[in-house]
Amino acid sequence: MRKGTRSIETATDDGDVGPYTTTSTFLLPTDAYVTLRYVRDELKLLASLAEPRSDDDRDEIVVSTEALSDCFGRIAEQIGEVLRDARKMD
């Protein structure tokens, strides 16, 4: 593997992501890998904001639809960049 890349494997096209279903290997540049980790962390933050604090907790987090749209749009762009940067290994 070249310096500055990471090897990742993809699952089959039918969506099965079991450990024995990999069909292709891709090289991911380090910058794209860092972006992918950032996206993961941003999604974890959104998930933690959305989960209830307790059964009795009635507090609401008010997030505008514009803010959500911007957030998901940014995540989609970042994932698109990572996918463009991934290189299939022959």
C-alpha positions in Angstrom: 0.0 0.0 0.0 1.3 3.5 -0.9 2.1 6.0 1.8 -0.8 8.3 2.4 -3.5 5.8 1.6 -5.7 3.3 3.5 -7.2 0.1 2.3 -11.0 -0.3 2.7 -13.3 -3.0 1.5 -16.8 -2.7 0.2 -19.8 -4.9 0.7 -21.9 -6.5 -2.1 -24.3 -4.4 -4.1 -27.3 -6.0 -2.4 -26.5 -4.2 0.9 -25.3 -7.3 2.8 -22.4 -6.1 5.0 -21.5 -9.3 6.6 -17.8 -10.1 7.2 -17.6 -12.5 4.3 -19.2 -10.5 1.6 -16.5 -8.1 0.4 -16.0 -7.9 -3.3 -13.7 -5.0 -4.0 -10.8 -3.2 -2.3 -10.3 0.5 -2.6 -7.5 2.9 -1.7 -8.5 5.9 0.2 -6.2 8.9 0.3 -5.4 10.1 3.9 -7.3 13.4 3.4 -10.4 11.5 2.4 -10.0 9.1 5.3 -9.8 12.1 7.7 -12.9 13.6 6.1 -14.7 10.3 6.5 -13.8 10.2 10.2 -15.1 13.8 10.6 -18.4 12.9 8.9 -18.7 9.9 11.4 -18.1 12.2 14.3 -20.6 14.8 13.1 -23.3 12.0 12.7 -22.5 10.8 16.2 -23.0 14.3 17.5 -26.4 14.6 15.7 -27.4 11.2 17.1 -26.5 12.2 20.6 -28.5 15.5 20.3 -31.5 13.6 19.1 -31.6 10.9 21.8 -33.9 11.4 24.8 -32.1 12.2 28.1 -34.6 10.3 30.3 -38.2 9.0 30.2 -39.4 12.1 32.0 -37.3 14.5 30.0 -39.6 16.8 28.0 -36.9 19.2 27.0 -36.8 19.9 23.3 -33.9 20.9 21.2 -35.0 23.4 18.6 -33.1 23.2 15.4 -34.3 25.0 12.3 -35.0 23.1 9.2 -32.4 25.4 7.5 -29.7 24.3 10.0 -30.6 20.6 9.5 -30.5 21.1 5.7 -27.1 22.8 5.9 -25.7 20.0 8.1 -27.0 17.1 6.0 -26.0 18.9 2.8 -22.4 19.4 4.1 -22.3 15.7 5.2 -23.5 14.6 1.7 -20.9 16.8 0.0 -18.1 15.4 2.2 -19.2 11.8 1.5 -19.3 12.6 -2.2 -15.7 13.9 -2.0 -14.6 10.7 -0.3 -16.3 8.5 -2.9 -14.6 10.5 -5.7 -11.2 10.2 -4.0 -11.5 6.4 -3.5 -9.5 4.4 -6.0 -10.3 0.8 -6.9 -7.4 -1.6 -6.7 -7.2 -4.0 -9.6 
